[in-house]
Amino acid sequence: MTKIKEYINLMRVRQWYKNIVVFLALFFVGSVARPEWLYFTIVGFFSLSFMSSVGYIINDIIDLKADQLHPEKKCRPLAAGKIRKASAVLLMILLFAISLFLAQMLGRNFLYAVLSLFVLTQLYSFFFKKILFADILIIAILFVIRSISGVYIINVEITIWLILCPFFLSLFLSTGKRRSDLTLLKENASQTKKVLKDYTIELTNYLLIISTTLFIISYTFYCFLSAHKNLIYTLPFALFVIFRYFYLINSGSIIARHPEKIFQDKNIVVGILLWIVSTIIILYL
């Protein structure tokens, strides 16, 4: 049982939340109630998630020595020696094959999106994660690939909002993570992630303000220009969630480094629930 848990940690199942954006197209088209579309989108979610895990495993193999110097990452299965590198490679190959098998069931465009996710993730792991600004921009582009892949599943039109909102949301989250890493690691930051030698607290503060502003503007314009005009009433809930997360970043919360732990903050959970429920009422009722 312990071994299974370590493999789940290696796959970073806790970070599959990033692939939830594949449901955005289905949700905002107002077709969640269509069983066949919902089923296909769930399949797409697992295809993206398995491919994401492939990227995480490769990244953990590359960063093995650096992770062993990190106060949190040293507990990862490979860094801690709980799983052998050969076993990790075998799991990676299996997940890659399953991901592509599921992707080809959903059409050529979705398959291309999954392959693009894989290729860009590897470019990030080997090159872009060492380059200032390029690292967070590539992560944001990966978010966009995940969101528009949902469009390919249900064959609807790609809107500019499906690109802009996930892009700036990801930019906000990844910048917050950089700031949180700097706060935690201080002068040892560059030893665990080379690009952190170029980031500073002041610079990440500016980037946070820019990305937060752009995300809020994008979502606000979407609400104003959407066919569902009443979505503007969800704006107070959206702002509360964004501001609360901004506060968590600046207060040094672990949530900024691990967004999957967001449910530890009751205030933000309530805000997210109110945001989702109000959106569902407007779109579906």
Backbone hydrogen bonds, N-H to C=O, Kabsch-Sander energy under -0.5 kcal/mol:
donor,donor_aa,acceptor,acceptor_aa,energy
5,K,1,M,-2.0
6,E,2,T,-1.8
7,Y,3,K,-1.9
8,I,4,I,-2.2
9,N,5,K,-2.1
10,L,6,E,-2.2
11,M,7,Y,-2.1
12,R,8,I,-0.6
12,R,9,N,-0.6
13,V,8,I,-1.6
15,Q,12,R,-2.3
16,W,13,V,-2.0
18,K,15,Q,-1.5
19,N,16,W,-2.0
20,I,17,Y,-1.7
21,V,18,K,-0.9
22,V,19,N,-1.8
23,F,20,I,-2.3
24,L,21,V,-1.4
27,F,23,F,-2.8
28,F,24,L,-2.9
29,V,25,A,-1.4
30,G,26,L,-0.6
30,G,27,F,-0.7
31,S,26,L,-2.1
34,R,31,S,-1.7
38,L,34,R,-2.5
39,Y,35,P,-2.6
40,F,36,E,-2.3
41,T,37,W,-2.1
42,I,38,L,-2.1
43,V,39,Y,-2.1
44,G,40,F,-2.2
45,F,41,T,-2.2
46,F,42,I,-1.9
47,S,43,V,-2.1
48,L,44,G,-2.6
49,S,45,F,-2.3
50,F,46,F,-2.7
51,M,47,S,-1.9
52,S,48,L,-2.3
53,S,49,S,-2.2
54,V,50,F,-1.7
55,G,51,M,-1.8
56,Y,52,S,-2.2
57,I,53,S,-2.5
58,I,54,V,-2.2
59,N,55,G,-2.4
60,D,56,Y,-2.4
61,I,57,I,-2.0
62,I,58,I,-2.3
63,D,59,N,-2.7
64,L,61,I,-0.9
67,D,63,D,-3.1
68,Q,64,L,-1.3
69,L,66,A,-1.3
70,H,67,D,-1.1
74,K,70,H,-1.6
75,C,72,E,-1.5
76,R,73,K,-1.9
80,A,76,R,-2.9
81,G,78,L,-1.0
82,K,77,P,-2.3
83,I,77,P,-1.3
88,A,84,R,-1.9
89,V,85,K,-2.1
90,L,86,A,-2.0
91,L,87,S,-2.1
92,M,88,A,-2.3
93,I,89,V,-2.2
94,L,90,L,-2.0
95,L,91,L,-2.6
96,F,92,M,-2.2
97,A,93,I,-2.1
98,I,94,L,-2.3
99,S,95,L,-2.5
100,L,96,F,-2.1
101,F,97,A,-2.2
102,L,98,I,-2.4
103,A,99,S,-2.3
104,Q,100,L,-2.3
105,M,101,F,-0.7
105,M,102,L,-0.5
106,L,102,L,-0.5
106,L,103,A,-1.5
107,G,104,Q,-0.7
111,L,107,G,-1.9
112,Y,108,R,-2.5
113,A,109,N,-1.9
114,V,110,F,-2.3
115,L,111,L,-2.4
116,S,112,Y,-2.5
117,L,113,A,-2.1
118,F,114,V,-2.0
119,V,115,L,-2.7
120,L,116,S,-2.7
121,T,117,L,-1.9
122,Q,118,F,-2.0
123,L,119,V,-2.2
124,Y,120,L,-2.2
125,S,121,T,-2.5
126,F,122,Q,-2.4
127,F,123,L,-2.3
128,F,123,L,-1.8
129,K,124,Y,-2.4
130,K,127,F,-1.8
131,I,128,F,-1.7
132,L,130,K,-0.5
134,A,132,L,-1.4
135,D,131,I,-1.9
137,L,133,F,-2.0
138,I,134,A,-2.3
139,I,135,D,-1.6
140,A,136,I,-1.7
141,I,137,L,-2.1
142,L,138,I,-2.2
143,F,139,I,-1.5
144,V,140,A,-1.7
145,I,141,I,-2.3
146,R,142,L,-1.9
147,S,143,F,-2.0
148,I,144,V,-2.8
149,S,145,I,-1.4
150,G,146,R,-0.7
150,G,147,S,-0.8
151,V,148,I,-0.6
152,Y,148,I,-1.3
153,I,149,S,-1.1
154,I,150,G,-1.3
155,N,151,V,-1.3
156,V,151,V,-1.2
159,T,157,E,-0.5
162,L,159,T,-0.8
163,I,160,I,-0.8
164,L,160,I,-2.8
165,C,161,W,-1.8
167,F,163,I,-1.6
168,F,164,L,-2.6
169,L,165,C,-2.2
170,S,166,P,-2.4
171,L,167,F,-2.0
172,F,168,F,-2.0
173,L,169,L,-2.3
174,S,170,S,-3.0
175,T,171,L,-2.0
176,G,172,F,-1.9
177,K,173,L,-1.9
178,R,174,S,-2.0
179,R,175,T,-2.3
180,S,176,G,-2.3
181,D,177,K,-2.4
182,L,178,R,-2.1
183,T,179,R,-2.1
184,L,180,S,-2.2
185,L,181,D,-3.0
186,K,182,L,-1.9
188,N,185,L,-2.2
189,A,186,K,-1.6
191,Q,188,N,-1.1
192,T,188,N,-0.7
192,T,189,A,-1.1
193,K,189,A,-1.6
196,L,193,K,-1.8
197,K,194,K,-1.8
198,D,195,V,-1.7
199,Y,195,V,-0.8
204,T,200,T,-2.6
205,N,201,I,-1.9
206,Y,202,E,-1.8
207,L,203,L,-2.4
208,L,204,T,-2.4
209,I,205,N,-2.1
210,I,206,Y,-2.3
211,S,207,L,-2.9
212,T,208,L,-2.6
213,T,209,I,-2.2
214,L,210,I,-2.4
215,F,211,S,-2.2
216,I,212,T,-2.4
217,I,213,T,-2.6
218,S,214,L,-2.5
219,Y,215,F,-2.5
220,T,216,I,-2.5
221,F,217,I,-2.7
222,Y,218,S,-2.1
223,C,219,Y,-2.3
224,F,220,T,-2.2
225,L,221,F,-2.7
226,S,222,Y,-1.6
229,K,227,A,-1.0
231,L,228,H,-2.0
232,I,229,K,-1.6
233,Y,230,N,-2.1
234,T,231,L,-2.1
235,L,232,I,-1.3
238,A,234,T,-2.2
239,L,235,L,-2.9
240,F,236,P,-2.0
241,V,237,F,-2.2
242,I,238,A,-2.4
243,F,239,L,-3.0
244,R,240,F,-2.5
245,Y,241,V,-2.3
246,F,242,I,-2.3
247,Y,243,F,-2.2
248,L,244,R,-2.2
249,I,245,Y,-2.2
250,N,246,F,-2.0
251,S,247,Y,-1.7
252,G,249,I,-1.2
253,S,248,L,-2.3
256,A,253,S,-1.2
257,R,254,I,-0.8
258,H,254,I,-1.8
261,K,258,H,-2.7
262,I,259,P,-1.8
264,Q,261,K,-2.2
265,D,262,I,-1.8
266,K,264,Q,-0.7
269,V,265,D,-1.8
270,V,266,K,-2.4
271,G,267,N,-2.0
272,I,268,I,-2.5
273,L,269,V,-2.5
274,L,270,V,-2.4
275,W,271,G,-2.1
276,I,272,I,-2.7
277,V,273,L,-3.0
278,S,274,L,-2.2
279,T,275,W,-1.8
280,I,276,I,-2.6
281,I,277,V,-2.3
282,I,278,S,-2.0
283,L,279,T,-2.7
284,Y,280,I,-2.7
285,L,280,I,-0.6
285,L,281,I,-1.7
